[in-house]
């Protein structure tokens, strides 16, 4: 985690993300890349920005906000780069990830009403879906301390093996206990034996340093994840995501966005690699 991207709209939630990123930077010796994406009108976004006074005004305003936003004591001694881009938010983030060889994205969430301002509506789902690197979403300041623990919820199908390896590696770097979780629901029932077989296959292909195996019964997957995380007092929740359809198979529909919005704990997502030809 040498390079961390922090997309920002200069809101309070964005500052929580920046403070959290600073804590990661101090722990892992990381550099921070701050990104503000200007959602300009079409006639400005499709023109040469340097030639339009209106575009220059928005750029200058963003630069002024950056000056005060990053002038914080908690950033002292940390290498920070800031960039203003004119693009859609998901495209701007994807471009920054590729150009700067980003290892982790940290962004703020506004709570159950969705990600405020910069992350309104479907932007959260889009960022999580297209990001080639893990996305760590916070609603408040996350600080390291005490015993770290991560709930990694999965159906433990073979396509989620790579995200499992990544979250296992992530847990190892944090010195965290990894709670592997399968949620059994009335509409998605799997026997204990079958679930344990799947989990044991994963353990053999990427053993975390500290882990527990857990099967939890609930009415819905989302409720099961949130309730189990409360039971073990997890510090964060980990999920696997699919680039084409959101959370694949086990996490269909809007589960990813719902958990990012509803979970008070940080949520970190790991993308399922696409198979050749897809």
Secondary structure by P-SEA (a helix, b strand, c coil): ccbbbbbccccaaaaaaaaaaaaaaaacbbbbbbbbbbbcccccccccccccaaaaaaaaaaaaaaaaaacccccccbbbbbbbbcccaaaaaaaaaaaacccccccccccccccccccccaaaaaaaaacccbbbbbccbbbbccbbbbbbbccccccaaaaaaaaaaaaaaacbbbbbbbbbcccccccaaaaaaaaaaaaaacccccccccccccccaaaaaaaaaaaaccccccbbbbcccccccccccaaaaaaaaccccbbbbbbccccccc
